[in-house]
Protein backbone atom coordinates (compact mmCIF):
# COMPACT_ATOMS: atom_id res chain seq x y z
CA UNK A 1 0.00 0.00 0.00
CA UNK A 2 1.00 3.66 -0.34
CA UNK A 3 2.95 4.40 2.85
CA UNK A 4 3.39 8.05 1.94
CA UNK A 5 -0.22 8.92 2.82
CA UNK A 6 -2.38 8.49 5.90
CA UNK A 7 -4.90 5.68 5.50
CA UNK A 8 -7.64 7.73 7.14
CA UNK A 9 -7.27 11.31 5.87
CA UNK A 10 -4.82 10.84 2.96
CA UNK A 11 -2.45 13.48 4.34
CA UNK A 12 1.13 12.96 3.08
CA UNK A 13 2.60 14.59 6.18
CA UNK A 14 3.49 12.75 9.38
CA UNK A 15 5.94 13.28 12.23
CA UNK A 16 8.22 10.56 13.51
CA UNK A 17 7.54 10.11 17.25
CA UNK A 18 9.76 7.19 18.30
CA UNK A 19 11.21 3.90 17.10
CA UNK A 20 9.96 0.54 18.39
CA UNK A 21 10.99 -2.96 17.29
CA UNK A 22 12.88 -1.38 14.33
CA UNK A 23 9.72 0.43 13.16
CA UNK A 24 9.09 4.15 13.28
CA UNK A 25 5.80 5.17 14.92
CA UNK A 26 4.50 8.35 13.27
CA UNK A 27 1.69 10.81 13.96
CA UNK A 28 -0.37 12.08 11.04
CA UNK A 29 -0.40 15.88 10.75
CA UNK A 30 -3.86 15.76 9.19
CA UNK A 31 -5.93 13.67 11.63
CA UNK A 32 -3.56 12.80 14.45
CA UNK A 33 -3.73 9.01 14.08
CA UNK A 34 -0.65 7.09 15.20
CA UNK A 35 0.62 4.34 12.92
CA UNK A 36 3.69 2.45 11.78
CA UNK A 37 5.52 4.50 9.18
CA UNK A 38 6.11 1.59 6.81
CA UNK A 39 2.95 -0.49 6.65
CA UNK A 40 3.62 -4.05 5.41
CA UNK A 41 1.71 -5.53 2.50
CA UNK A 42 -1.30 -7.74 3.24
CA UNK A 43 0.81 -10.81 2.38
CA UNK A 44 3.67 -9.74 4.68
CA UNK A 45 1.24 -8.99 7.52
CA UNK A 46 -0.42 -12.40 7.25
CA UNK A 47 2.95 -14.17 7.54
CA UNK A 48 3.21 -12.83 11.09
CA UNK A 49 0.31 -15.05 12.10
CA UNK A 50 2.11 -18.22 11.06
CA UNK A 51 4.34 -17.48 14.04
CA UNK A 52 1.26 -16.79 16.18
CA UNK A 53 -0.03 -20.25 15.16
CA UNK A 54 3.13 -21.78 16.61
CA UNK A 55 2.98 -19.82 19.87
CA UNK A 56 -0.73 -20.49 20.35
CA UNK A 57 -0.22 -24.22 19.81
CA UNK A 58 2.42 -24.25 22.58
CA UNK A 59 0.14 -22.42 25.04
CA UNK A 60 -3.21 -23.83 23.98
CA UNK A 61 -4.64 -24.85 27.36
CA UNK A 62 -3.77 -21.54 29.01
CA UNK A 63 -5.24 -19.63 26.06
CA UNK A 64 -8.48 -21.64 26.10
CA UNK A 65 -9.01 -21.13 29.83
CA UNK A 66 -8.42 -17.38 29.60
CA UNK A 67 -10.52 -16.97 26.44
CA UNK A 68 -13.60 -18.73 27.80
CA UNK A 69 -13.90 -16.32 30.72
CA UNK A 70 -13.01 -13.26 28.68
CA UNK A 71 -15.56 -14.05 25.96
CA UNK A 72 -18.42 -14.30 28.47
CA UNK A 73 -17.42 -10.90 29.86
CA UNK A 74 -17.23 -9.56 26.29
CA UNK A 75 -20.78 -10.75 25.62
CA UNK A 76 -22.09 -9.15 28.84
CA UNK A 77 -20.28 -5.91 28.04
CA UNK A 78 -21.66 -5.89 24.48
CA UNK A 79 -25.30 -6.17 25.56
CA UNK A 80 -24.84 -3.71 28.41
CA UNK A 81 -23.46 -1.12 25.99
CA UNK A 82 -26.22 -1.55 23.39
CA UNK A 83 -29.18 -2.17 25.72
CA UNK A 84 -31.00 0.91 24.37
CA UNK A 85 -30.36 0.04 20.72
CA UNK A 86 -32.89 -2.00 18.75
CA UNK A 87 -31.02 -4.53 16.63
CA UNK A 88 -32.06 -7.54 14.62
CA UNK A 89 -30.48 -10.62 16.25
CA UNK A 90 -30.38 -12.78 13.13
CA UNK A 91 -26.89 -12.83 11.57
CA UNK A 92 -23.66 -12.02 13.42
CA UNK A 93 -20.12 -11.87 12.00
CA UNK A 94 -17.09 -11.80 14.32
CA UNK A 95 -13.97 -10.60 12.47
CA UNK A 96 -10.74 -12.02 13.90
CA UNK A 97 -12.73 -14.52 15.93
CA UNK A 98 -9.72 -16.62 17.04
CA UNK A 99 -11.04 -19.95 18.37
CA UNK A 100 -14.65 -18.80 18.39
CA UNK A 101 -15.37 -18.47 22.12
CA UNK A 102 -17.28 -15.20 21.67
CA UNK A 103 -19.28 -16.74 18.81
CA UNK A 104 -20.14 -19.70 21.01
CA UNK A 105 -21.49 -17.32 23.65
CA UNK A 106 -23.61 -15.58 21.00
CA UNK A 107 -25.14 -18.75 19.49
CA UNK A 108 -27.96 -18.62 22.02
CA UNK A 109 -28.76 -15.00 21.04
CA UNK A 110 -28.34 -14.84 17.25
CA UNK A 111 -29.95 -17.21 14.78
CA UNK A 112 -26.74 -17.52 12.75
CA UNK A 113 -23.16 -16.78 13.82
CA UNK A 114 -20.13 -16.68 11.51
CA UNK A 115 -16.47 -16.02 12.16
CA UNK A 116 -13.46 -15.14 10.08
CA UNK A 117 -9.87 -15.69 11.22
CA UNK A 118 -6.40 -15.68 9.61
CA UNK A 119 -4.81 -18.33 11.88
CA UNK A 120 -5.30 -21.81 10.41
CA UNK A 121 -4.85 -23.59 13.76
CA UNK A 122 -7.51 -21.45 15.39
CA UNK A 123 -9.88 -21.87 12.44
CA UNK A 124 -9.52 -25.65 12.73
CA UNK A 125 -10.17 -25.51 16.48
CA UNK A 126 -13.29 -23.38 15.95
CA UNK A 127 -14.58 -25.71 13.24
CA UNK A 128 -13.75 -29.10 14.76
CA UNK A 129 -13.94 -28.52 18.51
CA UNK A 130 -16.38 -25.63 18.80
CA UNK A 131 -18.51 -26.77 15.81
CA UNK A 132 -18.73 -23.23 14.44
CA UNK A 133 -18.96 -21.74 10.96
CA UNK A 134 -15.54 -20.07 10.79
CA UNK A 135 -13.77 -19.14 7.55
CA UNK A 136 -10.02 -18.72 7.08
CA UNK A 137 -9.06 -15.39 5.55
CA UNK A 138 -9.73 -11.68 5.84
CA UNK A 139 -12.89 -9.66 5.43
CA UNK A 140 -11.84 -8.74 1.89
CA UNK A 141 -11.00 -12.31 0.80
CA UNK A 142 -14.20 -13.78 2.28
CA UNK A 143 -16.38 -11.91 -0.25
CA UNK A 144 -19.60 -11.97 1.73
CA UNK A 145 -22.73 -10.73 -0.08
CA UNK A 146 -23.87 -7.13 0.38
CA UNK A 147 -26.50 -6.26 3.01
CA UNK A 148 -26.09 -9.66 4.65
CA UNK A 149 -25.20 -9.28 8.36
CA UNK A 150 -27.11 -7.58 11.18
CA UNK A 151 -24.08 -7.17 13.47
CA UNK A 152 -20.32 -7.21 12.84
CA UNK A 153 -17.82 -7.24 15.72
CA UNK A 154 -14.13 -6.33 15.64
CA UNK A 155 -12.72 -7.24 19.05
CA UNK A 156 -9.03 -6.24 19.23
CA UNK A 157 -8.65 -6.38 15.45
CA UNK A 158 -8.29 -2.91 13.91
CA UNK A 159 -4.85 -2.35 15.41
CA UNK A 160 -3.61 -5.35 13.40
CA UNK A 161 -5.15 -4.36 10.07
CA UNK A 162 -3.07 -3.06 7.15
CA UNK A 163 -5.86 -0.78 5.88
CA UNK A 164 -8.48 -0.03 8.57
CA UNK A 165 -10.55 2.33 6.40
CA UNK A 166 -10.97 -0.17 3.54
CA UNK A 167 -11.74 -2.91 6.07
CA UNK A 168 -14.52 -0.86 7.70
CA UNK A 169 -15.89 0.18 4.31
CA UNK A 170 -16.15 -3.50 3.40
CA UNK A 171 -17.90 -4.16 6.71
CA UNK A 172 -20.39 -1.40 5.94
CA UNK A 173 -21.07 -2.91 2.52
CA UNK A 174 -21.99 -6.32 3.93
CA UNK A 175 -24.06 -4.92 6.81
CA UNK A 176 -27.82 -4.59 6.43
CA UNK A 177 -29.44 -1.17 6.68
CA UNK A 178 -29.20 0.05 10.29
CA UNK A 179 -26.81 -2.81 11.00
CA UNK A 180 -24.53 -2.52 14.02
CA UNK A 181 -20.73 -2.51 14.16
CA UNK A 182 -18.88 -2.99 17.45
CA UNK A 183 -15.15 -2.30 17.88
CA UNK A 184 -12.62 -2.64 20.68
CA UNK A 185 -8.97 -1.63 20.45
CA UNK A 186 -6.18 -0.53 22.83
CA UNK A 187 -6.52 3.15 23.72
CA UNK A 188 -3.42 5.11 22.66
CA UNK A 189 -4.91 8.11 24.44
CA UNK A 190 -5.36 6.27 27.75
CA UNK A 191 -3.54 6.90 30.99
CA UNK A 192 -1.29 3.83 30.65
CA UNK A 193 -0.17 4.74 27.12
CA UNK A 194 0.38 8.36 28.19
CA UNK A 195 2.32 7.39 31.30
CA UNK A 196 4.52 4.65 29.83
CA UNK A 197 5.06 6.37 26.44
CA UNK A 198 7.01 4.22 23.93
CA UNK A 199 7.22 1.38 26.47
CA UNK A 200 3.43 0.92 26.25
CA UNK A 201 2.65 -2.75 25.86
CA UNK A 202 0.49 -2.23 22.76
CA UNK A 203 3.08 -0.33 20.74
CA UNK A 204 4.12 -3.68 19.31
CA UNK A 205 4.84 -3.57 15.56
CA UNK A 206 4.66 -5.45 13.30
CA UNK A 207 1.69 -7.13 15.05
CA UNK A 208 0.08 -3.77 15.80
CA UNK A 209 0.15 -1.23 12.96
CA UNK A 210 -2.36 1.48 13.97
CA UNK A 211 -2.97 3.03 17.39
CA UNK A 212 -6.27 4.79 18.04
CA UNK A 213 -7.60 7.33 20.51
CA UNK A 214 -11.32 8.08 20.98
CA UNK A 215 -10.95 11.03 18.59
CA UNK A 216 -9.20 9.14 15.79
CA UNK A 217 -11.44 6.07 16.08
CA UNK A 218 -14.53 8.28 15.73
CA UNK A 219 -12.97 9.92 12.68
CA UNK A 220 -12.22 6.53 11.12
CA UNK A 221 -15.76 5.24 11.66
CA UNK A 222 -17.31 8.40 10.18
CA UNK A 223 -14.97 8.22 7.18
CA UNK A 224 -16.15 4.65 6.62
CA UNK A 225 -19.79 5.83 6.54
CA UNK A 226 -21.02 4.93 10.03
CA UNK A 227 -23.18 6.90 12.46
CA UNK A 228 -21.59 6.69 15.90
CA UNK A 229 -23.79 5.58 18.79
CA UNK A 230 -21.30 5.35 21.63
CA UNK A 231 -17.57 5.57 22.30
CA UNK A 232 -16.19 4.79 25.73
CA UNK A 233 -13.09 3.49 27.46
CA UNK A 234 -12.72 0.85 30.13
CA UNK A 235 -10.37 0.04 32.99
CA UNK A 236 -6.81 0.75 33.87
CA UNK A 237 -5.06 -2.60 33.74
CA UNK A 238 -2.36 -2.19 36.37
CA UNK A 239 -0.64 -5.32 35.08
CA UNK A 240 -0.15 -3.55 31.74
CA UNK A 241 1.48 -0.59 33.45
CA UNK A 242 3.93 -2.86 35.26
CA UNK A 243 4.66 -4.87 32.12
CA UNK A 244 5.12 -1.74 30.00
CA UNK A 245 7.51 -0.22 32.52
CA UNK A 246 9.43 -3.47 32.78
CA UNK A 247 9.82 -3.51 29.00
CA UNK A 248 11.18 0.01 29.17
CA UNK A 249 13.82 -1.14 31.63
CA UNK A 250 14.55 -4.21 29.47
CA UNK A 251 13.69 -6.71 32.18
CA UNK A 252 13.64 -10.29 30.90
CA UNK A 253 10.26 -11.88 30.02
CA UNK A 254 10.59 -14.31 32.93
CA UNK A 255 11.19 -11.45 35.37
CA UNK A 256 8.23 -9.58 33.82
CA UNK A 257 5.89 -12.53 34.35
CA UNK A 258 7.06 -13.01 37.95
CA UNK A 259 6.62 -9.33 38.80
CA UNK A 260 3.17 -9.16 37.20
CA UNK A 261 2.00 -12.34 38.95
CA UNK A 262 3.26 -11.02 42.31
CA UNK A 263 1.60 -7.65 41.73
CA UNK A 264 -1.72 -9.22 40.70
CA UNK A 265 -1.81 -11.58 43.65
CA UNK A 266 -1.13 -8.71 46.06
CA UNK A 267 -4.06 -6.74 44.68
CA UNK A 268 -6.53 -9.63 44.39
CA UNK A 269 -5.58 -10.87 47.87
CA UNK A 270 -6.38 -7.56 49.52
CA UNK A 271 -10.03 -6.49 49.78
CA UNK A 272 -9.20 -2.82 50.21
CA UNK A 273 -6.96 -2.81 47.13
CA UNK A 274 -9.65 -4.60 45.12
CA UNK A 275 -12.22 -1.98 46.18
CA UNK A 276 -9.82 0.83 45.27
CA UNK A 277 -9.13 -0.78 41.89
CA UNK A 278 -12.84 -1.21 41.16
CA UNK A 279 -13.59 2.36 42.24
CA UNK A 280 -10.85 3.72 39.96
CA UNK A 281 -12.07 1.64 37.03
CA UNK A 282 -15.67 2.79 37.58
CA UNK A 283 -14.50 6.38 37.24
CA UNK A 284 -12.36 5.52 34.23
CA UNK A 285 -15.38 4.06 32.42
CA UNK A 286 -16.87 7.57 32.34
CA UNK A 287 -13.72 9.15 30.91
CA UNK A 288 -11.41 8.80 27.89
CA UNK A 289 -8.48 7.54 29.99
CA UNK A 290 -9.16 3.79 30.08
CA UNK A 291 -6.79 1.25 28.55
CA UNK A 292 -9.38 -0.26 26.20
CA UNK A 293 -11.47 1.70 23.73
CA UNK A 294 -14.96 0.59 22.67
CA UNK A 295 -17.08 2.01 19.86
CA UNK A 296 -20.54 1.19 18.53
CA UNK A 297 -21.97 2.57 15.31
CA UNK A 298 -24.77 2.00 12.79
CA UNK A 299 -24.65 1.78 9.02
CA UNK A 300 -25.73 5.23 7.79
Secondary structure, DSSP 8 states (H G I E B T S, - for coil): --TTS-TTT--S-EEEEEEETTEEEEEETTT--EEESS---HHHHHHHHHHHHHHHHHTHHHHHHHHHHHHHHHHHHHHHHTTTS----SEEEEET-TTSHHHHHHTTTSSEEEEEES-HHHHHHHHHTS--EEEES-HHHH---TT-EEEEEEET-GGG-S-HHHHHHHHHHHEEEEEEEEEEEEBTTSHHHHHHGGG-TT--TTT--EEB-HHHHHHHHHHTTEEEEEEEEE---HHHHHHHHHHHTT--HHHHHHHHHHHHHHHHT-HHHHHHHHHHHHHHTTSS-SSEEEEEEEE-
